[in-house]
Amino acid sequence: MIEDDGRTISCPACGSLRVRPSKRLKAGDLLLALKLERAYRCRQCRRRFPVRTGVFSRSGNLRSALGRRLKRLLSRRPQRVGRHTLVILLGAAALVALFLYWLARMPDAGA
């Protein structure tokens, strides 16, 4: 069961309370965001439907809603870089360094 702005969200087709926010896959989802709506999907009948969410989310206060969102964004830890990614980045840096060294050692063609 999901609550938004103090009200329970239920599926308009089957009435189930088992709903979740749907992934933003379509270009129409951008239009929904401009209308302050969000797409939800029913876990029971799989129907996708828009729900008007608004900016004020639960508290009715714009400042506290924006503050909560900012706090949530800042509290996320940065992802760790895996060894595989680190090896690729170091290899690419070594190749760039070798290329620059080769360019510096090249004799001038015009002299």
N, C-alpha and C positions, 0 to 999 in steps of 0.2 A: 504494500500500500504506500503510495506516494502522496504527500501533501504539498500543495503549492499555494501560497497566499492564504493559508489557513483552511483550504478546502481539499477534500479528498478527490483524487483523479481516478475516474473509472472509465472503462471502455464504453463508447457509445453504442457499439454493436451488440456485445454480449453482456455488458454490465459488470464484468469482472474487475476486481480491484488489483489484479496482478498485472500491472503495467510498468513500463520502464521507459526512460528517455531513449528515443531512437537515434541511431547514428545519423549524422548529417551527410547524406550521400548525394542528394539531388540539388540542382540549381534552385529549385523552388524553396529549398530550406533557407536560402538567403532572403527570399521574400518574406518567409515566415518570421525570420529574425527582425526584419524591418517593421513588421506588424506586431512585434513583441509577442510572438507565438513560438512554441517549440513543438516539434513532432515527437509523439510518444507511440509506443508499440505495445499491443496487448500480448501478454505471454500465453494466453489461452487460445485466442482465435487468430493471432498474428496480424491483426488489422493495424494499420498505421493511421494516426489521426492527430490533428493539431490541437494544442491547448494554449489558451492565452495565459501567459505567465506574468508579463509585466516586469518592470524594473524593481519594484518595491519588495519583492520576495519575502514573505512571512512577516517581517516586522512592521511594514507600512512606512518605513523611514528610509529614504533614498540614501542618506549618508551612511547609516549603519549597514545597509545592503552592500554598498560599494566598498565599505571598509572590510566587511567579511570576505568579499571576493578578493580584495587586494591582499589581505592577510593569508588567505588560502594559497594564492599564487606565490607569495614570498616564503611561505613555510615549506614549500617543496624543496627537497634536496636535489642538487644537480646530479644527473646520472653519471655513474662511473664509466670511464672509458675502458673497454675490454682490451685484453692483451692483443687480440687479433687486429683491432683497429689501431692500437699503438704501434704494432710492428709495421703495418701498412704506411702509417704516417711517417715513421722514422725512415723506412725504405724510400719513400718519395722525397723526403728531405735530403737523403744521401745522394739520390740521383740528381737532384737540382744542384747540390754542391759540386758534384763531379762535373756536371755540364758547365757550370760557371768557371771552374778551374780549367777545364779544357778550352773555353773561350779566352781566358786570360793568357794561356800559354800559346795560343795560336799565333803564328807570325803574321805580320801585316801584309795583306795582299797588294796594297798600292805602293809600298816603299821599296 
